[in-house]
Amino acid sequence: MSRLSRFSLGWLFAFTVCSMCLVGCWGGDDDSASTTGDTTATETEAEPEILLHPFDAPPLEELDAKVKWVERPVLDTLELLRLRQANEEVLATTEEALALKNKSKEDNAKILSALGRLPESDSDVDWDASIYRRATGDVKTTNPLLVSSTIEFNVTGLTGFGLFGFDWDFNPLASSDTVKSWHSSEDGKYDKVVMRDDLVWSDGVPITAHDVVFSFQTIMNPKVPVPAQRSGTDQIRWIEAYDDQTLVYFHKEPLATNTWNLNFSVIPKHIYDESLHEDYTLQDSKHHVKHENAPVTGGPYVISDRKPKQEIVLTRREEYYMYKGKQVRPKPYFKEIRFRILEESNTAILALKNGEIEEMELLPELWMTQTDGDDFYKHNTKVTGVEWVSFHFNWNTKTPFFSDKRVRKAMSYAFDHEELLNTLLYGLNTPCLGPFHPDSKMYPKEKLTPYKQDFDKAEDLLEEAGWVDNDGDGIRDKMIGGKLQKFEFTILCATAQERIDMCTLLKENLDQLGIICHVRPLEFPVLMEKMFKHDYQAAFAGWGTGADPDTSSNIWTTNAIKNGRNYGSYANKEIDKLFEEGKREFDPEKRAAIYAKIHKILWEDQPYTWLYYRNSFYGFNKKLRGYSFSPRGPYNYGPGFGSIYKPAMH
């Protein structure tokens, strides 16, 4: 499944200098938000819940006799893209596109049209080429079950194995690279997959249905800390391997989300079967450390070299596309992929200009101020596309500061959104008005009113919530538990300067309201750990989009406080109820209306102060071809990175 994104765990968590994903969190109860949005939750110690119970799967012959199977798509998304491009008008020649400077929508369209095209034949590809990619940080893990950051997704997306994915329009499919056939039962209770029999791990051991079953059972083991993978997967009752290639997925009930729940990462059973019970973290034991450093991979690439905080090198593995001397699946375009770890954006843009890296995401400042000159266009071009990524201030509703929605709304009124959008973001991004993107079907049809800075409204709300200056020292305070609590809190963010600047703007705004806000930049692993443990008061964060709206239940439901990514411990029974309704509604229009209702409730409760939608802005070396955008950016869908190549020099 090299050419399909296996990232549809539902969402992509955009956190630090670029898109990232965090792991789960703990604590919470089932209390809903009150009329003022009170959302405190309690933590209790308990034995891990048994998530997977014994199940006697019926014989396959018996199942086939009673089930009416419906054929589902098994596709190569690279070929899908080729078919799409065959019907698109080419707006410029390659030479014209390479000579352009991207100064308008028309220029952008011409560059993407000409340079985004796939090769016409194999002879047009430089099969010995390497690509030098920018990574904003090092990997914490190479195990696909544990990934939580962009670089980890990028690496495991090229080394990992999977069966399912989706295209640029979020159409689900099974990958023809790994799957022979896929059928769903007419009643929605079962899925049957026949895997290809020419699949091998990088150590030469065959990849079989038993690896898939083992991975499912590992994900469902409550002792294994993989809540990201567990979200959705926990709706599967059982997976049975009837032989080395045949799998049947038994669903707990017919759900509109069952198709997406099939998509989870797969690890090699022969590597982890015995060691798992000695180390449920999958990272700490000597055996697991060995396979973190040199993982056995099932995707098109293997990690061939790692220099901590410097570089990660992937090498194309021949046994992925060759089997018994014959080519059995498409050969990946690049022989080698080198991720160069450049944490500072200014260092990275210099490396791009000098040809030391060949692609990178561009921050608004870089797009506007450092990529218009000849020094940039000598080796590179730049392109942009719509991406469904939003950023926000995350309020921890378990703290005494943000348990009341009136206070959270006051934060949204206090912040200078215009300064953020027009100065810090150079007018390149648009205001965010809630969890779903305006281009999605889930966005409410009714017009939502954006927040604008209004100190009068903010003061009124704070006073209604009891935050006034009782002792005359100029700082708001409130009696809580018999003690006078000053309104003084800390907001966490990544160490990237643009994130610090946004939080500093909040600090300056709140100073004028008698609220003390400390800005605390942290390295990403530390930031992740604090979010995981709810050990924070506020944080700058962001989310990308999942392939299905139900994936955001892992962010917003009460259950997600303990078992998902509801880091702010927001709880609302109406939200819980609507998410349950949404995954049981099969009519697309009715289903969209349910999520639109969720959107409106969240906008009213302001568990986040939503800030802006970030579009994709990328710089690419002029040697590169085949890049194309989706709501997930240029990479995290099918074919994504798999369509990028370097042309052969004739």
BELNORDA-V779159 format. One record per backbone hydrogen bond with DSSP energy under -1.0 kcal/mol. NH is the residue of the N-H (numbers start at 1). CO is the residue of the C=O. E is the energy in kcal/mol with one decimal. If there is no record, write none. Layout:
nh->NH co->CO e->E
nh->NH co->CO e->E
This chain:
nh->4 co->1 e->-1.4
nh->9 co->7 e->-1.6
nh->15 co->18 e->-1.0
nh->20 co->13 e->-1.6
nh->21 co->148 e->-1.9
nh->28 co->42 e->-2.0
nh->37 co->34 e->-2.0
nh->63 co->59 e->-2.1
nh->64 co->60 e->-3.0
nh->65 co->61 e->-1.6
nh->66 co->62 e->-1.2
nh->67 co->63 e->-2.0
nh->70 co->184 e->-3.2
nh->72 co->182 e->-2.8
nh->75 co->174 e->-2.4
nh->80 co->76 e->-1.8
nh->81 co->77 e->-2.4
nh->82 co->78 e->-1.9
nh->83 co->79 e->-2.3
nh->84 co->80 e->-2.2
nh->85 co->81 e->-2.7
nh->86 co->82 e->-1.6
nh->87 co->84 e->-1.1
nh->88 co->85 e->-1.4
nh->97 co->93 e->-2.5
nh->98 co->94 e->-2.5
nh->99 co->95 e->-1.2
nh->103 co->101 e->-1.3
nh->108 co->104 e->-2.4
nh->109 co->105 e->-2.4
nh->110 co->106 e->-2.1
nh->111 co->107 e->-2.4
nh->112 co->108 e->-2.4
nh->113 co->109 e->-2.3
nh->114 co->110 e->-2.3
nh->115 co->111 e->-2.8
nh->116 co->112 e->-1.5
nh->124 co->121 e->-1.8
nh->125 co->122 e->-1.7
nh->126 co->646 e->-2.9
nh->127 co->125 e->-1.1
nh->129 co->126 e->-1.5
nh->131 co->336 e->-1.7
nh->133 co->338 e->-2.7
nh->134 co->359 e->-1.1
nh->135 co->340 e->-2.7
nh->146 co->143 e->-2.0
nh->153 co->149 e->-2.5
nh->154 co->150 e->-3.0
nh->155 co->151 e->-2.4
nh->156 co->152 e->-2.6
nh->157 co->153 e->-2.1
nh->158 co->155 e->-1.3
nh->159 co->155 e->-1.3
nh->160 co->156 e->-2.8
nh->165 co->173 e->-2.5
nh->167 co->171 e->-1.4
nh->170 co->167 e->-1.9
nh->173 co->165 e->-2.1
nh->174 co->73 e->-2.5
nh->175 co->163 e->-2.5
nh->176 co->75 e->-2.1
nh->178 co->175 e->-1.2
nh->179 co->175 e->-2.6
nh->180 co->194 e->-3.1
nh->181 co->194 e->-1.6
nh->183 co->192 e->-2.8
nh->184 co->70 e->-2.5
nh->185 co->190 e->-2.8
nh->186 co->68 e->-2.5
nh->188 co->185 e->-1.7
nh->191 co->249 e->-1.6
nh->192 co->183 e->-3.5
nh->193 co->247 e->-2.5
nh->194 co->181 e->-2.5
nh->195 co->245 e->-2.9
nh->196 co->178 e->-2.3
nh->201 co->205 e->-3.3
nh->202 co->297 e->-2.1
nh->204 co->201 e->-2.2
nh->207 co->199 e->-2.3
nh->209 co->244 e->-2.9
nh->211 co->208 e->-1.1
nh->213 co->209 e->-2.1
nh->214 co->210 e->-2.4
nh->215 co->211 e->-2.3
nh->216 co->212 e->-2.3
nh->217 co->213 e->-2.5
nh->218 co->214 e->-2.2
nh->219 co->215 e->-2.6
nh->220 co->216 e->-2.0
nh->221 co->218 e->-1.3
nh->224 co->221 e->-2.1
nh->226 co->224 e->-2.2
nh->230 co->226 e->-1.9
nh->231 co->227 e->-1.6
nh->234 co->230 e->-2.3
nh->235 co->232 e->-2.0
nh->236 co->233 e->-1.9
nh->237 co->250 e->-2.2
nh->238 co->250 e->-1.7
nh->240 co->248 e->-2.5
nh->242 co->246 e->-2.1
nh->247 co->193 e->-3.0
nh->248 co->240 e->-2.0
nh->249 co->191 e->-3.2
nh->250 co->238 e->-3.4
nh->251 co->189 e->-2.7
nh->252 co->235 e->-2.0
nh->256 co->583 e->-2.9
nh->258 co->255 e->-1.3
nh->261 co->257 e->-1.7
nh->263 co->260 e->-1.5
nh->264 co->262 e->-1.0
nh->266 co->161 e->-1.3
nh->271 co->268 e->-1.0
nh->272 co->268 e->-1.5
nh->273 co->269 e->-2.6
nh->276 co->272 e->-2.2
nh->278 co->275 e->-1.4
nh->279 co->275 e->-1.2
nh->282 co->279 e->-1.4
nh->289 co->285 e->-2.8
nh->290 co->286 e->-2.1
nh->291 co->287 e->-1.6
nh->292 co->288 e->-1.5
nh->293 co->289 e->-2.2
nh->294 co->290 e->-1.8
nh->298 co->159 e->-1.4
nh->299 co->159 e->-3.1
nh->301 co->158 e->-1.8
nh->302 co->315 e->-2.1
nh->304 co->313 e->-2.3
nh->305 co->313 e->-1.4
nh->307 co->311 e->-3.0
nh->310 co->307 e->-2.7
nh->311 co->307 e->-2.2
nh->312 co->339 e->-2.2
nh->313 co->305 e->-3.1
nh->314 co->337 e->-3.1
nh->315 co->302 e->-2.7
nh->316 co->335 e->-2.7
nh->317 co->300 e->-2.5
nh->320 co->317 e->-1.5
nh->322 co->318 e->-2.3
nh->323 co->326 e->-3.0
nh->326 co->323 e->-1.4
nh->328 co->321 e->-2.8
nh->329 co->321 e->-1.1
nh->335 co->129 e->-2.2
nh->336 co->129 e->-1.3
nh->337 co->314 e->-2.5
nh->338 co->131 e->-3.0
nh->339 co->312 e->-3.1
nh->340 co->133 e->-3.3
nh->341 co->310 e->-2.6
nh->342 co->135 e->-2.7
nh->348 co->344 e->-2.1
nh->349 co->345 e->-2.5
nh->350 co->346 e->-1.4
nh->351 co->347 e->-1.9
nh->352 co->348 e->-2.4
nh->353 co->349 e->-2.4
nh->354 co->350 e->-2.0
nh->355 co->352 e->-1.0
nh->356 co->351 e->-2.5
nh->357 co->351 e->-1.2
nh->358 co->132 e->-4.0
nh->360 co->619 e->-1.7
nh->362 co->617 e->-3.7
nh->367 co->363 e->-2.7
nh->368 co->364 e->-2.3
nh->369 co->365 e->-2.7
nh->370 co->366 e->-1.8
nh->377 co->373 e->-2.2
nh->378 co->374 e->-1.6
nh->380 co->376 e->-1.7
nh->381 co->620 e->-2.5
nh->383 co->618 e->-2.3
nh->385 co->616 e->-1.7
nh->388 co->631 e->-2.4
nh->389 co->387 e->-1.9
nh->390 co->543 e->-2.8
nh->391 co->612 e->-2.2
nh->392 co->541 e->-2.9
nh->393 co->609 e->-1.9
nh->394 co->539 e->-3.7
nh->395 co->607 e->-1.7
nh->396 co->537 e->-2.4
nh->397 co->568 e->-2.4
nh->399 co->396 e->-1.7
nh->405 co->36 e->-3.5
nh->408 co->404 e->-1.6
nh->409 co->405 e->-2.6
nh->410 co->406 e->-1.8
nh->411 co->407 e->-2.0
nh->412 co->408 e->-1.6
nh->413 co->409 e->-2.0
nh->414 co->410 e->-2.0
nh->415 co->411 e->-1.5
nh->417 co->415 e->-1.4
nh->420 co->416 e->-1.8
nh->421 co->417 e->-2.8
nh->422 co->418 e->-2.8
nh->423 co->419 e->-1.7
nh->424 co->419 e->-1.8
nh->425 co->420 e->-1.9
nh->427 co->421 e->-2.7
nh->428 co->425 e->-2.1
nh->440 co->437 e->-2.1
nh->443 co->440 e->-1.0
nh->454 co->413 e->-2.5
nh->458 co->454 e->-2.1
nh->459 co->455 e->-2.8
nh->460 co->456 e->-2.3
nh->461 co->457 e->-2.3
nh->462 co->458 e->-2.3
nh->463 co->459 e->-2.5
nh->464 co->460 e->-2.3
nh->465 co->461 e->-1.7
nh->466 co->463 e->-1.4
nh->467 co->462 e->-2.9
nh->468 co->466 e->-1.1
nh->468 co->477 e->-1.8
nh->470 co->468 e->-1.2
nh->476 co->514 e->-3.1
nh->477 co->468 e->-3.9
nh->478 co->485 e->-1.6
nh->480 co->483 e->-3.3
nh->483 co->480 e->-1.5
nh->485 co->478 e->-3.3
nh->487 co->476 e->-2.9
nh->488 co->486 e->-1.8
nh->489 co->516 e->-2.4
nh->491 co->518 e->-3.2
nh->492 co->538 e->-2.6
nh->493 co->520 e->-1.5
nh->500 co->496 e->-2.0
nh->501 co->497 e->-2.7
nh->502 co->498 e->-1.5
nh->503 co->499 e->-2.0
nh->504 co->500 e->-2.4
nh->505 co->501 e->-1.9
nh->506 co->502 e->-1.5
nh->507 co->503 e->-2.3
nh->508 co->504 e->-2.5
nh->509 co->505 e->-2.2
nh->510 co->506 e->-2.6
nh->511 co->507 e->-1.8
nh->513 co->510 e->-1.7
nh->514 co->511 e->-1.2
nh->515 co->510 e->-2.1
nh->516 co->487 e->-2.2
nh->518 co->489 e->-2.7
nh->520 co->491 e->-2.7
nh->522 co->493 e->-2.6
nh->527 co->523 e->-2.4
nh->528 co->524 e->-2.9
nh->529 co->525 e->-2.1
nh->530 co->526 e->-2.2
nh->531 co->527 e->-2.2
nh->532 co->528 e->-2.8
nh->533 co->529 e->-1.9
nh->534 co->531 e->-1.3
nh->535 co->530 e->-2.5
nh->536 co->534 e->-1.6
nh->539 co->394 e->-1.7
nh->540 co->492 e->-2.7
nh->541 co->392 e->-2.7
nh->543 co->390 e->-2.2
nh->544 co->12 e->-4.5
nh->551 co->548 e->-1.8
nh->552 co->549 e->-1.6
nh->553 co->550 e->-2.3
nh->554 co->551 e->-1.4
nh->555 co->552 e->-1.9
nh->556 co->552 e->-1.7
nh->557 co->553 e->-1.8
nh->561 co->558 e->-1.6
nh->563 co->559 e->-2.3
nh->564 co->560 e->-1.2
nh->565 co->554 e->-3.6
nh->566 co->560 e->-1.8
nh->567 co->565 e->-2.2
nh->569 co->566 e->-1.6
nh->576 co->572 e->-2.0
nh->577 co->573 e->-2.5
nh->578 co->574 e->-2.3
nh->579 co->575 e->-2.2
nh->580 co->576 e->-1.7
nh->581 co->577 e->-2.1
nh->582 co->578 e->-2.7
nh->583 co->579 e->-1.7
nh->591 co->587 e->-2.7
nh->592 co->588 e->-2.3
nh->593 co->589 e->-1.9
nh->594 co->590 e->-1.4
nh->595 co->591 e->-1.7
nh->596 co->592 e->-2.0
nh->597 co->593 e->-1.7
nh->598 co->594 e->-1.8
nh->599 co->595 e->-2.4
nh->600 co->596 e->-2.1
nh->601 co->597 e->-2.2
nh->602 co->598 e->-2.4
nh->603 co->599 e->-2.3
nh->604 co->600 e->-1.9
nh->605 co->601 e->-2.3
nh->606 co->602 e->-2.1
nh->609 co->393 e->-2.1
nh->611 co->391 e->-2.9
nh->613 co->430 e->-2.7
nh->614 co->389 e->-3.2
nh->616 co->385 e->-2.8
nh->618 co->383 e->-2.7
nh->619 co->360 e->-2.7
nh->620 co->381 e->-2.4
nh->621 co->358 e->-2.8
nh->622 co->379 e->-3.2
nh->624 co->621 e->-1.9
nh->625 co->645 e->-2.4
nh->626 co->115 e->-2.5
nh->630 co->633 e->-1.2
nh->633 co->630 e->-2.5
nh->637 co->635 e->-2.0
nh->638 co->166 e->-2.0
nh->642 co->639 e->-2.2
nh->643 co->640 e->-1.7
nh->644 co->641 e->-1.8
nh->645 co->625 e->-2.2
nh->648 co->124 e->-1.8
